[in-house]
Amino acid sequence: MEKRVEKLDDFGRGIIRIDNKVCFVKNALKDEVVDVQVTSNKKNFMTGSLSKIIKESPERITPKCKYYDMCGGCNLSHMTFNEENNFKVEKVKNIFKKFAGLNIDINKINYKDEYNYRNKIVLRVKDNKLCLLEENSNNTTNIDECLLVNDKINEVIIKLKEVVKDENEIDKIMIRYSNYSNDVMIKVDGKVKNIDSFKNICSSLIINNKVISNEFLICSILDKKFYVSSESFFQVNYDVVDMLYKKIIDFVKENKSKKVLDLYCGVGSIGICISDYVDKVFGVEVVEDAIKSANKNKELNNVDNINFKCGKVEDVINKDNVGYDTIIVDPPRSGVDKKAIGVLNNSNANLIIYVSCDPITLARDVKLLSNYQVKEVELFNMFPRTYHCESVCILERR
Ligand SMILES: C[S@@+](CC[C@H](N)C(=O)[O-])C[C@H]1O[C@@H](n2cnc3c(N)ncnc32)[C@H](O)[C@@H]1O
């Protein structure tokens, strides 16, 4: 069956129509003419796999990764990087239209390296081999490198491959790389036979939440340094996070912000990076470990105009404590809690800077923040070769 691919869905799958029903086809590109084998036929949609490309898109390239077909971690690798960036801009625009009823302009998508950008990877160990969990499944793919991660992490993976040959009861290994010290942290979940073999290949080792050596890694963003523990969230792409934080600083300066709320603050990185330009910052974060790091980071950077509180944003903020002129939110994929949205919507802030790793929850929340209007949306391709995209949405009080 010869079909033309109309467009891509939010996951980068090609959309064709069969008997007026939408069919999602993995790895198909816009405007390609394809032959498809239907793999499932549900009430409202079908899925299919590419049997043959009859007319190929000029944006099609051969994926660099040898595990591309199995793992799914870099599932946009079959399109040029330029096309990927265009796809992300269109995707976010469509999502704003669909979920917020807004036609927005996106002037810019910021990006740096296509590959070797990630500073963190989580590997599984199965049958004494290192694996990645396949997308949306419990299946694993054995790997001996990952093109998305930093070279230093790949060097560690080569060494770890040997180490796990003698280990039978390890489930998971997290590796994190520091751009400040060039050091590596390893966190192991499971029972370790030979601790020294891990100790020898990293500067910070944590086994089942027990610190064996060095609890923290020091990483940097712009001109600041941050202690990062194994349990704390830290942005995965050092180059792009510099661009993102620079943008936040520009807005804070332009707005002449004085009192800033940094919600979902993690290890305090946004608050500390803007602290030179404002009078006061208050950060809120639920993970105790991250708040511990945030307080150490305040000292590490000699910052005295920032305070942190550990707790859920929705429990900490209320109408009595939102006397801030600028509110920065950087929630997880699930977005901002409904109760917190209500407080933000009725706050005195003239500016909300919403940093988001999921455009759908961003658009949903923007719609709920009805006392604010979108001033600007800029994208940051923090996760090249994947369908994920980071956005910054600047909202002004109406
Ligand atoms: C996307 S990260 C952003 C962290 C930080 N702003 C940064 O740039 O590194 C989201 C953070 O929100 C925290 N978090 C999740 N749910 C929360 C809640 N209900 N209240 C407070 N913090 C929460 C997570 O632990 C995580 O550190």
The ligand as an SDF file (V2000), in Angstrom:
LIG
                    3D

 27 29  0  0  0  0  0  0  0  0999 V2000
   13.1540   19.5710   35.9620 C   0  0  0  0  0  0  0  0  0  0  0  0
   13.8640   19.4850   37.5600 S   0  0  0  0  0  0  0  0  0  0  0  0
   14.4880   21.1270   37.7110 C   0  0  0  0  0  0  0  0  0  0  0  0
   15.5780   21.3270   38.7090 C   0  0  0  0  0  0  0  0  0  0  0  0
   16.3450   22.6460   38.6390 C   0  0  0  0  0  0  0  0  0  0  0  0
   15.4960   23.7830   38.4360 N   0  0  0  0  0  0  0  0  0  0  0  0
   17.4340   22.5860   37.6070 C   0  0  0  0  0  0  0  0  0  0  0  0
   17.3970   23.3430   36.6260 O   0  0  0  0  0  0  0  0  0  0  0  0
   18.3620   21.7670   37.7740 O   0  0  0  0  0  0  0  0  0  0  0  0
   12.4590   19.4130   38.5610 C   0  0  0  0  0  0  0  0  0  0  0  0
   12.7310   19.3790   40.0480 C   0  0  0  0  0  0  0  0  0  0  0  0
   11.4750   19.4160   40.7420 O   0  0  0  0  0  0  0  0  0  0  0  0
   11.5260   18.5790   41.8800 C   0  0  0  0  0  0  0  0  0  0  0  0
   10.1240   18.3180   42.2430 N   0  0  0  0  0  0  0  0  0  0  0  0
    9.2730   17.4110   41.6940 C   0  0  0  0  0  0  0  0  0  0  0  0
    8.0350   17.5450   42.2170 N   0  0  0  0  0  0  0  0  0  0  0  0
    8.0980   18.5580   43.1190 C   0  0  0  0  0  0  0  0  0  0  0  0
    7.1350   19.1960   43.9700 C   0  0  0  0  0  0  0  0  0  0  0  0
    5.8770   18.7980   44.0030 N   0  0  0  0  0  0  0  0  0  0  0  0
    7.5570   20.2250   44.7390 N   0  0  0  0  0  0  0  0  0  0  0  0
    8.8640   20.6120   44.7330 C   0  0  0  0  0  0  0  0  0  0  0  0
    9.8110   20.0680   43.9350 N   0  0  0  0  0  0  0  0  0  0  0  0
    9.4360   19.0490   43.1370 C   0  0  0  0  0  0  0  0  0  0  0  0
   12.3750   17.4140   41.4190 C   0  0  0  0  0  0  0  0  0  0  0  0
   12.9510   16.7490   42.5180 O   0  0  0  0  0  0  0  0  0  0  0  0
   13.4250   18.1170   40.5420 C   0  0  0  0  0  0  0  0  0  0  0  0
   14.5430   18.4950   41.2910 O   0  0  0  0  0  0  0  0  0  0  0  0
  1  2  1  0
  2  3  1  0
  2 10  1  0
  3  4  1  0
  4  5  1  0
  5  6  1  0
  5  7  1  0
  7  8  2  0
  7  9  1  0
 10 11  1  0
 11 12  1  0
 11 26  1  0
 12 13  1  0
 13 14  1  0
 13 24  1  0
 14 15  1  0
 14 23  1  0
 15 16  2  0
 16 17  1  0
 17 18  1  0
 17 23  2  0
 18 19  1  0
 18 20  2  0
 20 21  1  0
 21 22  2  0
 22 23  1  0
 24 25  1  0
 24 26  1  0
 26 27  1  0
M  CHG  2   2   1   9  -1
M  END
$$$$
